[in-house]
Amino acid sequence: MIYETLKAALAAEAPVAVATIVGGDAPIGAKLLIRADGTTVGALPGDTPQAQIIADAQAMLLRGENGIRSYRDDLQVFIETYPPPPTLLIVGAVHIAIPLVTFGKTLGFRVIVIDARGAFATEERFAHADELIHAWPDEVLPGRLTSNSHVVLLTHDPKLDDPALKVALPSPARYVGALGSPRTHAKRLERLRAEGIPEAHLARLHAPIGLKIGGASPEEIAVSIIAEIVAARHGLTGK
């Protein structure tokens, strides 16, 4: 049952982890599959600290880590994680998005460009993207964001950015960033607070987006954005 569930999860790109007893007095090879929400398939022996193993597996799944964890009575458990593939979702098919797609692909991201404006989101401009979606972001993002999703908002348009942020900020997405000056960002925060978005969610937003490298061209700004995403993936959040 575990292998069938794991195979289905991988096919659906759903994050899961598998804990296997590899040392100690418990039966070697006993396995437990753990989903991101903590639900499980399989069983470990009744005297194992299953709740702690599940919590460790969930934390490791968020970080994409594998390794052996030690528990009481010299119990050794190997936790192998299967996070969803890293995905970069770019909202706004603007000039900056073109090199950003290239940089994202080079770094191994699956890159999705989202824009309902057909004049911008053309196959000619974004033939190098994995997916080009002609729709409003708040129609596309629900249900697509995982702990390995990275959302970048480039439109400068509150009609597009604000609805997208209402979906992205409470989601499991690892990174959410928005283009705009400090003044633009301050107004954005005012609007979102007025909509009742909690401060804890607003604190997740990287804005103004990108590391401060002095970039001005679309390519330089794209470099600063992808650099900040890489830093966030490694737990570095400072500018």
Buried (B, 14 or more C-beta within 10 A) or exposed (E): EBEEBBEEBEEEBBBBBBBBBBEBEBEEEBBBBBBBEEEBBBEBEEEBBBEEBBEBBBEBBBBBBBEEBEBEEEBBBBBBBBBBEBBBBBBBBBBBBBBBBBBBBEBEBBBBBBBBBEEBBBEEBBEEBBEBBBEBBBEBBEEBBBBBBBBBBBBBEBEBBBBBBBBBBBBBBBBBBBBBEEEBBEEBBEEBEEEEBEEEBBEBBBBBBBBEEEBEEBBBBBBBBBBBBBBBBEEEEEE
